[in-house]
């Protein structure tokens, strides 16, 4: 099967989680998940649409080839609205 004729029906996702440090050997300042998705039939890597290219500890970004999504995350017990001052919650959101 060629990549162009593949129906892309089976997928594998890989997630790597990294700790962000304040300099080499410094304290942990955050966490980031790096996510890739590959077609299991033809091995084509999928591209993530929407996020900007780059690295940012405040919002999702993608690699230069757009085949890796980079998402900042925090343990539930350490998350704080102050991490994202632009986020506004409506009454009833949790």
C-alpha positions in Angstrom: 0.0 0.0 0.0 1.3 3.4 -0.9 1.0 6.4 1.4 -1.4 8.1 -1.2 -3.7 5.1 -1.3 -3.8 4.4 2.5 -7.2 4.8 4.1 -5.6 5.8 7.4 -7.8 3.6 9.6 -5.4 2.6 12.4 -3.3 5.0 14.5 -0.7 5.0 17.2 -0.1 8.0 19.4 3.1 8.6 21.4 3.3 11.0 24.3 6.5 12.0 26.0 6.3 14.2 29.1 9.2 16.5 29.9 9.9 18.6 33.0 10.9 22.2 32.3 13.8 23.4 34.4 15.0 26.8 35.5 18.5 26.3 33.9 20.6 23.2 33.9 20.0 21.4 37.2 17.5 24.1 38.4 14.1 23.7 39.9 11.1 22.4 37.9 9.1 25.3 36.5 6.6 23.3 34.5 5.8 20.2 32.4 5.2 19.7 28.7 3.7 16.8 26.7 5.1 16.2 23.2 2.5 14.2 21.2 2.9 12.5 17.8 0.3 10.5 15.8 1.3 7.9 13.1 -0.8 5.8 10.7 -0.1 2.2 11.6 -0.8 1.1 8.1 1.6 3.2 6.1 3.6 4.9 8.9 2.7 8.4 7.8 3.0 11.0 10.6 0.1 13.2 11.0 0.4 17.0 11.2 -1.3 19.1 13.9 -3.3 22.1 12.5 -3.9 25.3 14.3 -1.2 25.9 16.9 1.8 28.2 16.0 5.3 26.8 15.5 7.6 27.1 18.5 7.9 26.4 22.2 5.8 28.2 24.8 5.2 27.2 28.4 1.8 28.9 28.4 0.0 27.5 25.4 0.2 24.6 22.8 2.6 24.9 19.9 3.9 22.6 17.2 7.3 21.5 15.8 8.5 23.2 12.6 7.2 20.2 10.6 3.9 20.4 12.5 4.1 16.6 13.3 4.6 17.1 17.1 2.1 18.9 19.3 3.7 20.5 22.4 1.3 21.0 25.2 2.1 22.6 28.6 0.5 20.8 31.5 0.5 20.8 35.3 -0.4 18.2 38.0 -4.0 18.8 39.1 -2.9 19.8 42.6 -0.5 22.5 41.2 -2.8 24.1 38.6 -3.7 27.7 39.3 -5.8 30.2 37.3 -2.8 32.6 37.8 -0.8 30.4 35.4 -3.2 31.6 32.7 -4.4 35.2 33.5 -6.2 35.5 30.1 -8.5 32.6 30.9 -11.9 33.7 32.0 -14.4 31.2 33.5 -18.2 31.5 33.2 -20.4 30.7 36.2 -21.0 26.9 36.1 -17.6 26.0 34.5 -15.3 23.8 36.5 
